[in-house]
Amino acid sequence: MSASRRSSHRCNPSLRIELTRSGGYAGLATKLGELDTAELTENEARDIEELVQSAGVPALAEASPMQGKGADRFQYDLTIEGPEGRHELAMSEDKIPDELRPLIDRLKGGRPGSDA
């Protein structure tokens, strides 16, 4: 029997995370990924929670927006909502903190280094 988050009784409330990209030459907004840890397996949810915690999201949110130089750059907007509140981060493509890259890659479908 597979370990399903829906059938498990975890103590940790879920995290809801969404990543969008806007800007570039066309200026279009695109949702790159979203997830709710309540819909993941126990191990997947734990991995996401660890990525969020190790990235230091509250401190990064305080530094947002993280703007780079140059016109027509992509901007990434990351929203994380959980038991500790809602954190919104805005960063240009050249200012994505290294500690956020694993989470962003996971939201984009596990494609490390693609577009971000």
C-alpha positions in Angstrom: 0.0 0.0 0.0 1.5 3.4 -1.0 1.9 6.1 1.6 -0.7 8.7 0.8 -0.7 12.1 2.4 -4.5 12.1 2.4 -4.6 8.9 4.5 -1.8 9.9 6.9 -2.2 11.9 10.0 0.7 14.4 10.0 1.1 17.0 12.6 2.4 19.6 10.2 -0.3 21.7 8.3 0.2 21.9 4.6 2.2 24.4 2.6 0.7 25.8 -0.6 3.3 27.1 -3.0 3.0 28.8 -6.4 5.6 30.0 -8.9 4.9 32.3 -11.8 7.2 34.0 -14.3 6.5 37.3 -16.0 8.3 39.7 -18.2 10.8 38.9 -20.9 10.3 40.4 -24.4 6.6 39.5 -24.6 5.8 40.5 -21.1 3.6 37.4 -20.6 2.9 35.9 -17.2 3.1 32.1 -17.0 2.4 29.8 -14.0 5.4 27.5 -13.8 4.2 25.3 -11.0 2.1 25.0 -7.9 1.7 22.4 -5.2 0.0 21.7 -1.9 2.0 19.4 0.4 -1.4 18.0 1.6 -1.6 16.4 -1.8 1.9 14.8 -1.7 3.2 11.6 -0.2 4.6 11.9 3.3 8.2 11.8 2.0 7.6 14.3 -0.8 5.9 16.7 1.6 8.8 16.4 4.0 11.3 17.1 1.2 9.3 20.3 0.2 9.1 21.5 3.8 12.8 21.0 4.2 13.6 22.9 1.0 11.4 25.8 2.2 13.0 25.8 5.7 16.6 25.5 4.5 16.0 28.4 2.0 15.2 30.8 4.9 12.0 32.1 3.2 11.0 34.6 5.8 14.4 36.4 5.5 14.3 36.3 1.7 10.8 37.7 1.7 12.1 40.7 3.7 14.7 41.3 1.0 12.1 41.1 -1.8 11.9 42.4 -4.4 15.3 41.3 -5.6 15.9 43.3 -8.8 18.7 42.8 -11.3 19.9 45.0 -14.0 18.6 45.1 -17.6 15.3 45.5 -19.4 13.2 42.6 -20.6 14.4 40.2 -17.8 12.1 37.5 -16.5 10.7 38.1 -13.0 9.8 35.2 -10.8 7.1 35.4 -8.2 7.1 32.8 -5.5 4.2 32.6 -3.0 4.4 30.3 0.0 1.4 30.0 2.3 1.5 27.9 5.4 1.1 27.8 9.2 3.5 30.7 9.7 1.7 32.9 7.3 2.0 34.0 3.7 5.4 34.9 2.1 5.7 36.5 -1.3 9.0 36.8 -3.0 9.7 38.7 -6.3 13.1 38.3 -8.0 14.5 38.9 -11.4 16.0 35.9 -13.1 19.6 37.0 -12.4 18.9 37.5 -8.7 17.4 34.1 -7.7 19.1 33.2 -4.5 21.0 29.9 -4.7 19.2 28.6 -1.6 15.9 28.9 -3.5 17.0 27.1 -6.7 16.2 23.5 -5.5 12.6 24.6 -4.6 12.1 26.4 -7.9 13.5 23.5 -9.8 11.0 21.2 -8.0 8.1 23.5 -8.7 9.1 23.5 -12.4 8.8 19.7 -12.5 12.2 18.7 -11.3 14.1 20.2 -14.2 17.3 21.5 -12.5 18.7 24.6 -14.0 16.0 25.1 -16.6 15.2 28.7 -17.3 15.8 29.8 -13.7 
